[in-house]
Amino acid sequence: MGVLDRRQAVEALLKERGDLLVVSGLGSPTWDVAATGDDERNFYLWGAMGGAAMVGLGLALAQPERPVAAITGDGEALMGLGSLATIGARAPRNLTVVVLDNLHFGETGMQRSHTGLGTDLSAVARACGFDWVAEIDDMAGLDELRQGMQRRDGCGFARIAIAVGEHDRVLPERDGARIKARFRRALGLAG
């Protein structure tokens, strides 16, 4: 199985994004989403470890005509395992949970994560009732995922195998009230 560069994978996933709404998890996923170009349709979570998938669920339920991606890391996905059961039970057709999995806890010192010790997040997502699950380790898989998210093919889960590596931090807006207000404006709602 191959592994992808995290920053390049996120960039490929978000190119030609159409009306995709993105919730990014704590740390590297947020920096990578911001590195692709700050966009008012990005909802950056700061200090909400384990919350990206559930915020994505709420957004998908509130905006059923728009595709939604919750982009997070393996550590955050592991912290919020129960959220996968809730998402599978609700199964919004427009939500894709994307896990960037390098098998390590990147924000706390690169210790092996549970995925590096045998936990299979894709199997968990299948068991929770997601409509489709993808294991991605090449650019062709990213292209298919990007297109599938736009079609809103059902409640999806994608685990992207990424290499261990560091990138410069691209820090987007950090003020939660401003992030919320600009995101609401992007949705055509009052700030």
NORCOR-V625392 format. One line per field, one symbol per residue. phi: phi as a letter, one per 20 degrees, with the letter a starting at -180 (. if undefined). A space follows every 50 residues. Layout:
phi: ???
This chain:
phi: .ecdfgfffffffeflfldfecddfgnggfffffffpfbfeedeedmcgn egfffffgffffcfedfccddbdffffffdgffffffffelffddcedde ddmcefecpmfgefffdofdfffffgfengfbccddbbfffffffgffff flfpfcccddfdffrdcgfdeegdegffgfffffffemdff
